[in-house]
Amino acid sequence: MKKKMKKKGRTKKLQKAAEVLVFSRPKSFRDVELHYCAGCGHSIVHRLVCEAIDEFGIRERTIGVAPVGCAVIAYDYWDFDVSEAAHGRTPAVATGIKRARPGNIVFTYQGDGDLAAIGTAEIIHAANRGENITVIFVNNGVYGMTGGQMAPTTLAGQKTSTTLHGRSLRNDGYPLKILEMLSVLPGARYLERVSIHSAQEILRAKRAITKAFKTQIDGKGFSMVEVLAMCPTYWGMSPIQAAERIKNEVSTFYPIGVVKSY
């Protein structure tokens, strides 16, 4: 009888353990349908940002700055304050908010067109000044919102709607490595490049985004995480093929890892 009771007790404990919730929607992530294409990396990065914010318990203090690009309506998905910015001026808006409200946690969310083209000067000077903000830079190598044109981060030989035969280094120059450019600036304290092409890399990206927010919380200065993300629609690939392309091609030109850390 005692053995049977012990066995039942163990069974109940196992059942109870199995009922423990191990995965749920972050509180900072609204329960709404996303508009992104199938396989797009933005939804994954959105979630990672929300998870980091929830873990620090800073939702009520956080202010995001949304870009012009595919993530232009990010504020429809995040359940915290978000300001809009003109194309490329996202770091300038974030700088103004942070200086006016230094007690808030301020971050920008930018694509390669917003940050690396029209916003190149803004990001360089914000980093150079050591602004205590966090930048989430989503690099998918094309202008996704306006038709898949070549971006500053488009790889050599990559076909886009404006480089039908592939990006020409002679005509178009080399792809920009933004993190490496910023790494020489004393004000840039934490810079890391990550990817989201696999579960393992997503976990690494989560750690990097968390550290970037921690850098700001600790008042260390400018922090930025570049995320290599998929754009299956304008790459002309399936989501699985797009993930493989990041692993086998994109990450060879844009190496994953910490570029600079305080």
VEXKEBA-279616 format. One record per residue: x, z, y of N, C-alpha, C in turn. Coordinates in steps of 0.05 Angstrom, whole numbers, padded with zeros to 5 digits, always signed. Example, Ala and Ser with C-alpha at 12.3 -4.5 7.8 and 13.67 -1.06 7.14 Angstrom:
VEXKEBA-279616
+00264+00156-00114+00246+00156-00090+00264+00156-00066;+00257+00142-00045+00273+00143-00021+00258+00157+00001;
***
This chain:
VEXKEBA-279616
+00017+00000-00024+00000+00000+00000+00017+00000+00025;+00039+00017+00025+00056+00018+00049+00071-00008+00053;+00079-00021+00031+00092-00047+00033+00074-00068+00045;+00048-00067+00037+00029-00086+00048+00025-00082+00078;+00023-00056+00086+00019-00049+00114+00043-00058+00131;+00068-00054+00120+00092-00063+00134+00092-00093+00137;+00084-00107+00116+00083-00136+00117+00064-00146+00138;+00040-00133+00139+00020-00141+00158+00030-00136+00187;+00045-00114+00190+00056-00107+00216+00076-00127+00225;+00093-00136+00206+00113-00157+00213+00099-00183+00220;+00078-00190+00205+00063-00215+00210+00051-00215+00238;+00039-00192+00245+00027-00190+00272+00048-00193+00294;+00071-00181+00290+00093-00183+00310+00102-00212+00313;+00104-00226+00290+00112-00254+00291+00091-00271+00305;+00066-00265+00299+00044-00280+00312+00044-00275+00342;+00049-00250+00350+00050-00243+00378+00074-00257+00392;+00096-00257+00379+00120-00271+00390+00115-00301+00393;+00100-00312+00374+00094-00341+00376+00076-00347+00399;+00060-00327+00408+00041-00332+00430+00054-00328+00457;+00079-00320+00458+00093-00317+00484+00097-00344+00497;+00089-00345+00522+00091-00370+00537+00120-00376+00545;+00131-00398+00536+00159-00405+00541+00162-00428+00561;+00140-00441+00567+00141-00464+00585+00115-00467+00601;+00117-00467+00627+00092-00469+00643+00099-00483+00669;+00078-00490+00684+00082-00502+00710+00092-00482+00730;+00113-00488+00745+00123-00469+00765+00101-00463+00786;+00101-00439+00797+00081-00432+00817+00084-00449+00842;+00107-00458+00848+00112-00474+00872+00105-00504+00868;+00096-00511+00844+00090-00539+00837+00059-00540+00834;+00046-00555+00852+00017-00558+00851+00007-00572+00826;-00016-00565+00817-00028-00577+00793-00043-00602+00801;-00028-00623+00808-00041-00648+00816-00027-00671+00802;-00040-00694+00802-00028-00718+00789-00007-00730+00808;+00016-00737+00796+00037-00749+00812+00034-00779+00814;+00043-00792+00835+00040-00820+00839+00063-00837+00829;+00084-00824+00819+00109-00838+00812+00105-00856+00787;+00121-00877+00786+00121-00895+00763+00129-00881+00737;+00121-00891+00715+00128-00880+00689+00159-00880+00686;+00170-00857+00679+00199-00855+00675+00215-00850+00700;+00201-00848+00723+00215-00843+00749+00228-00815+00748;+00251-00812+00761+00265-00786+00760+00254-00766+00780;+00239-00775+00800+00231-00757+00821+00214-00733+00811;+00196-00738+00792+00179-00716+00783+00196-00694+00770;+00217-00702+00755+00234-00682+00742+00249-00666+00763;+00260-00679+00783+00275-00665+00804+00256-00647+00820;+00232-00657+00826+00212-00640+00839+00209-00613+00825;+00206-00615+00799+00201-00591+00783+00226-00572+00783;+00249-00584+00781+00274-00567+00782+00276-00552+00808;+00269-00565+00830+00270-00552+00856+00250-00528+00856;+00226-00533+00845+00206-00512+00845+00215-00488+00827;+00227-00495+00804+00236-00473+00786+00257-00456+00800;+00275-00468+00814+00296-00452+00828+00284-00435+00849;+00265-00445+00864+00252-00430+00886+00236-00407+00874;+00223-00411+00852+00208-00390+00839+00226-00368+00828;+00249-00376+00817+00267-00356+00805+00279-00338+00827;+00283-00349+00851+00294-00332+00873+00272-00317+00887;+00247-00324+00882+00224-00311+00895+00223-00316+00925;+00230-00341+00933+00232-00348+00961+00211-00368+00970;+00190-00371+00955+00169-00391+00961+00158-00388+00989;+00153-00363+00997+00141-00358+01023+00160-00362+01046;+00186-00364+01039+00207-00367+01060+00218-00396+01061;+00210-00412+01042+00222-00439+01039+00208-00460+01056;+00224-00477+01068+00213-00500+01083+00229-00525+01074;+00214-00544+01063+00227-00569+01055+00224-00590+01077;+00241-00610+01076+00238-00632+01095+00236-00658+01078;+00213-00671+01080+00208-00695+01063+00219-00720+01077;+00227-00739+01061+00240-00763+01072+00221-00786+01076;+00231-00809+01084+00217-00834+01082+00229-00847+01056;+00211-00854+01038+00220-00865+01012+00199-00859+00991;+00205-00861+00966+00186-00856+00945+00175-00828+00946;+00191-00809+00955+00182-00781+00956+00170-00774+00983;+00159-00793+00997+00149-00789+01024+00126-00769+01025;+00111-00767+01003+00089-00748+01002+00095-00724+00983;+00120-00716+00982+00128-00694+00966+00112-00669+00972;+00104-00666+00997+00088-00643+01006+00061-00641+00992;+00052-00663+00980+00027-00661+00965+00031-00647+00938;+00056-00645+00929+00063-00634+00903+00075-00606+00904;+00087-00599+00926+00100-00573+00929+00081-00553+00943;+00080-00529+00933+00062-00509+00944+00078-00490+00962;+00092-00502+00982+00105-00487+01003+00106-00505+01027;+00116-00494+01050+00116-00509+01074+00135-00533+01073;+00127-00556+01082+00143-00580+01083+00139-00595+01109;+00160-00603+01122+00158-00619+01146+00166-00648+01140;+00155-00667+01154+00162-00695+01151+00185-00701+01171;+00201-00722+01165+00222-00730+01183+00223-00761+01185;+00232-00771+01207+00236-00799+01210+00258-00809+01190;+00258-00834+01184+00276-00845+01164+00305-00839+01171;+00319-00825+01154+00347-00818+01158+00352-00794+01174;+00332-00783+01188+00336-00760+01206+00330-00733+01192;+00328-00734+01166+00320-00710+01151+00339-00687+01156;+00366-00690+01155+00384-00668+01161+00382-00657+01189;+00376-00675+01208+00373-00666+01236+00348-00648+01239;+00326-00656+01226+00302-00639+01227+00307-00612+01213;+00321-00613+01190+00327-00588+01175+00345-00570+01192;+00364-00582+01206+00382-00567+01223+00366-00552+01245;+00348-00567+01258+00332-00554+01278+00315-00531+01268;+00303-00535+01245+00286-00514+01233+00303-00490+01226;+00326-00494+01213+00343-00472+01204+00354-00457+01228;+00361-00470+01250+00371-00456+01273+00349-00440+01287;+00325-00451+01287+00303-00437+01300+00292-00414+01283;+00294-00418+01256+00284-00397+01237+00306-00392+01216;+00327-00378+01224+00350-00374+01206+00343-00358+01181;+00321-00343+01182+00313-00327+01159+00299-00343+01137;+00293-00368+01143+00280-00386+01123+00301-00401+01107;+00292-00409+01083+00309-00426+01066+00300-00454+01070;+00318-00471+01080+00311-00498+01088+00326-00518+01071;+00312-00538+01060+00325-00558+01045+00314-00586+01051;+00330-00606+01048+00321-00634+01050+00320-00646+01022;+00302-00666+01019+00299-00680+00994+00301-00710+01002;+00323-00723+00994+00328-00750+01004+00337-00770+00983;+00329-00795+00987+00337-00816+00969+00362-00830+00980;+00372-00850+00966+00397-00863+00974+00394-00880+00999;+00370-00892+01004+00366-00907+01028+00364-00888+01052;+00350-00866+01049+00346-00847+01071+00372-00833+01078;+00388-00825+01058+00412-00809+01063+00437-00827+01066;+00440-00847+01050+00465-00862+01049+00465-00887+01066;+00442-00895+01078+00442-00919+01094+00436-00911+01123;+00410-00910+01130+00403-00904+01158+00410-00875+01166;+00413-00858+01146+00419-00830+01152+00448-00822+01147;+00466-00841+01145+00494-00834+01139+00506-00816+01160;+00503-00823+01185+00514-00806+01207+00503-00778+01206;+00476-00776+01201+00463-00750+01201+00475-00731+01180;+00478-00742+01156+00488-00725+01134+00517-00717+01138;+00533-00736+01148+00561-00730+01153+00564-00708+01174;+00550-00710+01196+00553-00690+01217+00540-00663+01210;+00519-00663+01195+00507-00638+01186+00527-00623+01167;+00540-00638+01150+00560-00626+01132+00584-00617+01147;+00592-00633+01166+00616-00626+01182+00612-00601+01199;+00587-00597+01208+00581-00573+01224+00578-00549+01206;+00576-00554+01180+00572-00531+01161+00545-00519+01164;+00525-00536+01169+00497-00525+01172+00489-00511+01146;+00478-00488+01148+00470-00472+01125+00443-00482+01114;+00444-00507+01104+00420-00519+01092+00428-00530+01064;+00408-00537+01048+00412-00548+01022+00401-00576+01021;+00416-00595+01010+00407-00623+01008+00405-00631+00979;+00382-00641+00971+00377-00652+00945+00377-00683+00948;+00397-00696+00937+00401-00725+00941+00395-00739+00915;+00373-00755+00914+00365-00769+00890+00375-00798+00892;+00394-00804+00874+00407-00830+00875+00398-00847+00851;+00380-00866+00857+00371-00885+00836+00381-00913+00841;+00397-00917+00861+00411-00942+00865+00395-00965+00877;+00370-00960+00885+00354-00981+00898+00335-00968+00919;+00325-00986+00936+00303-00977+00953+00277-00979+00937;+00267-00957+00928+00244-00958+00910+00218-00962+00923;+00214-00952+00948+00187-00953+00960+00181-00981+00971;+00202-00996+00979+00197-01021+00994+00203-01046+00978;+00207-01044+00952+00209-01068+00936+00234-01071+00920;+00251-01051+00918+00274-01052+00900+00298-01067+00911;+00301-01065+00938+00324-01079+00950+00350-01064+00944;+00373-01077+00950+00399-01065+00946+00402-01041+00965;+00413-01019+00954+00418-00995+00969+00448-00991+00972;+00457-00973+00989+00486-00968+00991+00499-00959+00964;+00482-00948+00947+00492-00938+00921+00488-00957+00898;+00477-00981+00903+00474-01001+00882+00501-01008+00870;+00503-01009+00844+00529-01015+00831+00536-01044+00834;+00562-01050+00832+00572-01077+00832+00560-01093+00809;+00550-01116+00816+00538-01133+00795+00509-01127+00789;+00498-01106+00800+00470-01098+00795+00451-01117+00809;+00431-01126+00795+00411-01144+00806+00389-01128+00819;+00382-01136+00844+00360-01124+00858+00344-01146+00871;+00323-01140+00885+00306-01160+00898+00321-01175+00921;+00343-01163+00930+00359-01176+00951+00387-01184+00941;+00393-01179+00916+00418-01188+00903+00410-01200+00876;+00398-01223+00877+00387-01235+00853+00409-01242+00832;+00433-01246+00841+00455-01252+00823+00474-01228+00819;+00465-01205+00829+00482-01181+00827+00496-01175+00852;+00501-01149+00857+00515-01141+00882+00544-01153+00882;+00550-01166+00903+00577-01177+00907+00594-01159+00923;+00617-01151+00912+00635-01133+00927+00646-01148+00951;+00650-01174+00949+00661-01189+00971+00641-01190+00995;+00616-01195+00988+00595-01197+01009+00583-01171+01018;+00580-01153+00998+00564-01128+01003+00581-01103+01004;+00606-01105+00997+00623-01081+00997+00618-01064+00972;+00632-01041+00971+00631-01024+00948+00608-01003+00951;+00597-00994+00928+00578-00972+00930+00590-00947+00942;+00574-00933+00958+00584-00909+00971+00583-00884+00953;+00605-00870+00952+00606-00844+00938+00604-00822+00959;+00580-00814+00965+00574-00796+00987+00588-00769+00983;+00586-00758+00959+00597-00731+00955+00627-00731+00960;+00641-00751+00950+00669-00753+00953+00677-00756+00983;+00660-00770+00998+00664-00773+01027+00662-00746+01041;+00641-00731+01033+00636-00706+01046+00656-00684+01038;+00668-00687+01015+00686-00666+01004+00709-00660+01022;+00717-00678+01039+00740-00673+01057+00732-00657+01082;+00707-00652+01085+00697-00637+01109+00697-00607+01103;+00710-00591+01120+00711-00562+01116+00684-00549+01115;+00664-00560+01129+00637-00548+01130+00622-00551+01104;+00629-00571+01088+00615-00575+01062+00626-00556+01042;+00610-00537+01033+00619-00515+01016+00615-00520+00986;+00591-00531+00979+00585-00535+00951+00573-00563+00947;+00587-00580+00931+00578-00607+00925+00580-00612+00895;+00558-00621+00883+00559-00627+00854+00541-00651+00848;+00550-00667+00829+00535-00690+00820+00525-00684+00792;+00499-00689+00788+00487-00684+00762+00470-00708+00754;+00458-00707+00731+00440-00729+00721+00416-00716+00707;+00396-00733+00703+00372-00723+00688+00365-00742+00665;+00386-00755+00654+00381-00775+00633+00376-00762+00605;+00380-00736+00603+00376-00723+00577+00368-00693+00582;+00358-00680+00561+00350-00652+00564+00374-00635+00572;+00397-00640+00560+00421-00625+00566+00429-00628+00596;+00428-00653+00605+00435-00658+00633+00415-00647+00653;+00390-00646+00645+00369-00634+00662+00375-00604+00665;+00383-00591+00644+00390-00562+00646+00414-00558+00665;+00433-00576+00663+00457-00575+00681+00448-00580+00710;+00430-00598+00714+00420-00604+00741+00405-00579+00752;+00391-00566+00735+00376-00541+00744+00397-00520+00753;+00418-00517+00739+00438-00497+00747+00451-00505+00774;+00456-00530+00777+00468-00539+00802+00449-00535+00826;+00424-00542+00823+00405-00538+00844+00402-00508+00851;+00402-00492+00830+00400-00463+00834+00424-00453+00850;+00448-00463+00843+00472-00454+00857+00472-00464+00886;+00461-00487+00891+00459-00498+00918+00442-00480+00935;+00419-00472+00925+00402-00453+00940+00415-00426+00944;+00430-00417+00923+00444-00391+00925+00465-00393+00947;+00478-00416+00950+00498-00420+00971+00486-00415+00998;+00462-00425+01002+00448-00421+01028+00438-00392+01031;+00427-00381+01010+00417-00353+01011+00440-00334+01018;+00464-00340+01008+00487-00323+01014+00500-00330+01041;+00489-00350+01055+00500-00357+01082+00527-00370+01081;+00533-00384+01059+00559-00397+01056+00563-00423+01071;+00540-00437+01077+00542-00462+01091+00529-00485+01076;+00538-00509+01082+00525-00533+01073+00529-00537+01042;+00507-00543+01029+00508-00548+01000+00491-00573+00994;+00500-00588+00973+00487-00613+00966+00490-00619+00937;+00468-00627+00925+00468-00636+00897+00458-00665+00896;+00475-00682+00885+00468-00710+00880+00457-00713+00852;+00434-00724+00849+00421-00727+00823+00420-00757+00815;+00433-00765+00794+00431-00793+00784+00404-00795+00770;+00386-00812+00781+00359-00813+00771+00351-00841+00762;+00331-00843+00746+00322-00868+00735+00301-00881+00754;+00302-00908+00755+00281-00924+00768+00275-00947+00749;+00260-00942+00727+00255-00963+00708+00241-00988+00720;+00223-00983+00739+00208-01005+00750+00226-01026+00763;+00244-01018+00781+00261-01037+00795+00287-01043+00780;+00293-01028+00759+00315-01036+00742+00306-01056+00721;+00280-01059+00718+00270-01077+00698+00274-01068+00670;+00271-01041+00666+00277-01029+00640+00255-01010+00631;+00255-01003+00606+00238-00981+00597+00250-00955+00606;+00235-00933+00606+00246-00907+00614+00270-00899+00596;+00268-00905+00570+00290-00898+00552+00315-00915+00558;+00311-00941+00563+00334-00958+00571+00346-00949+00597;+00330-00940+00616+00340-00931+00642+00357-00906+00639;+00348-00888+00621+00364-00864+00616+00390-00871+00603;+00390-00890+00585+00415-00898+00572+00434-00912+00592;+00422-00926+00612+00439-00939+00632+00454-00918+00649;+00441-00896+00655+00454-00875+00670+00477-00864+00654;+00472-00859+00628+00493-00847+00611+00516-00866+00608;+00511-00892+00603+00532-00910+00596+00545-00926+00619;+00531-00928+00641+00540-00944+00663+00542-00929+00690;+00520-00918+00699+00519-00906+00725+00538-00883+00728;+00538-00865+00707+00555-00841+00708+00585-00847+00706;+00592-00872+00698+00620-00879+00696+00631-00885+00724;+00614-00895+00742+00622-00900+00770+00618-00875+00787;+00596-00861+00781+00590-00836+00795+00594-00813+00775;+00618-00802+00773+00623-00781+00753+00607-00756+00757;+00596-00746+00735+00581-00721+00736+00600-00697+00737;+00593-00678+00754+00609-00653+00756+00611-00642+00784;+00625-00620+00786+00628-00607+00813+00649-00622+00828;+00643-00631+00852+00662-00645+00869+00676-00625+00888;+00662-00605+00896+00674-00584+00913+00658-00558+00911;+00672-00536+00910+00658-00510+00908+00674-00489+00923;+00661-00472+00938+00674-00451+00953+00686-00430+00935;
***
